[in-house]
Amino acid sequence: MTRKIAIFDTTLRDGEQSPGASMNTEEKLVIAQQLLRLHVDVIEAGFPISSPGDFRSVQEIGRLAGDDAVVVGLTRAVDKDIDRAAEALKTAKRPRIHTGLGVSPQHLHEKLRITEDECIERAIHCVKYAKQYVEDVEFYAEDAGRADQKFLERVIQAAVDAGATVVNIPDTTGYQLPDDFGARIKGLADNVRGIENVSISVHTHNDLGMATALALAGVKNGATQIECTINGLGERAGNTALEEVVMAIKMHGDELDAHTDVNTRELTRSSHLVSRITGMNVQANKAIVGANAFAHSSGIHQDGVLKARDTYEIINPEDVGAAGSEIILSARSGHAALKHRLTELGYTFTKEEYDDIYKRFLEVADQKKEVYDEDLESIVQERQREVAAVYTLDALQVSCGDPLVPTATATITDELGVKHVVCATGTGPVDAAYKAVDQVVAVHGDLAEFSVKAITRGIDAIGEVTVRITAEDGKVFTGRGADNDIVVSSAKAYINAINRMIQTARSKEGK
């Protein structure tokens, strides 16, 4: 059996310190409830002395968690901080006080202005003081990533001897390289007496983009707790992302000799919840929970995934609560992806028919970032209208503006295959296009209705025009046309209505 790695979630404390991500107590309770659904082991609920709101949050989350998770209150190595945290944690069935101080030269000399010996004295005192209130005390050695290794071992030894149950080794500034951080954890595991009886925790930051790698290096070298946040929320560049370390451990459990008890199917939901409450959007290419995490746009990738998911996906989307793999149709998509999506929409075509549709798909895709299902429906329907057409619009060029006279030049093919190139002017671009069409078609009607709508979202959406024209006998014929250009859509709709008029007349004559 692999080692159990405890997941210590600090979204509600360190994550909230991300600029613009502050939460009220009610919002924290909603997230805490989701953390319990995730089955995290530890919830750091706040910094009780920092504000009445944080104090109340720790109280309420302690009450909410019951036996399901350890609830933590953060303190400095200051008696009044510890007193306040102990008071807030009275509601928790499994309380933990998290106390400590800086240990790097920068913190000792510039921030705290104390000697190494004074630091050790404070470490011993804060742990013993907290032990008066709770049995479970975690000691943090802030900025351990930049501390002298021998001194760090002395501080941790003092904390262990004083009764700490967890020792937290933070790379507070995300400074270390993974191998160096791993060696630092191994040095503590090898040289601190009694450390085998306590939990070694790692708390890493993402300043150099290595928070997840740092945390995993810690686990590989003896750490049994990871401190992390949903979406990697946190100060500056953020903390270790919970979803990343959990899935990395799930994928490489044997190599790391590790597992977690996190319910990974709640990861996507948790991500969305935290993003919605904090207003901190998740980047589309974010690992595990980003919108593009299981999306495929490249034609080569799409073909591979359609043949076998694991050609380009190492994680089953269902394992993290995602809706599933997504094939993004774009100008880079190949035949396989388009054919797969059309089949899902219920369409089957001969090779010749499909080649025509693929050609039109590429034309649309070149003008849009993404081609949606509604676009495909429009492409198919437009082709069906053209196949049965008496007249087909091949090209349309329009010039207009103020003070220009709207002018349209159209190329139209009739049922005999003859191409007609015509030009006309009008009161507007659509009127000019319709007058150009009238020079070619054999029948005419009065425009009774004209409407336009966007088929899909976005400024680059395909526009569909619906027209109704009235024939000489009073009958009304409806025509539709769709294109990226609204004037072209209008001309296609007009020709479609005329084709229907002609086909209806011919059916009556028995032709």
Secondary structure, DSSP 8 states (H G I E B T S, - for coil): --EE-EEEE-TTTTGGGSTT----HHHHHHHHHHHHHHT-SEEEEE-GGG-HHHHHHHHHHHHHHTTSSEEEEE--S-HHHHHHHHHHGGG-SSEEEEEEEE-SHIIIIIII---HHHHHHHHHHHHHHHHTT-S-EEEEEETGGGS-HHHHHHHHHHHHHHT-SEEEEEETT--S-HHHHHHHHHHHHHHSTTGGGSEEEEEEB-TTS-HHHHHHHHHHTT--EEEEBGGG--STT-B-BHHHHHHHHHHTHHHHTEE----GGGHHHHHHHHHHHH-----TT-TTTSTTTTEE-SHHHHHHHHH-GGGT-SS-GGGGT----EE-BSTT--HHHHHHHHHHTT----HHHHHHHHHHHHHHHHH-S-B-HHHHHHHHHHHHHHHT-SSEEEEEEEE--SSS--EEEEEEE-TTS-EEEEEEE-SSHHHHHHHHHHTT-S---EEEEEEEEESSSSTT--EEEEEEEE-TTS-EEEEEEEESSHHHHHHHHHHHHHHHHHHHHHHHHT-
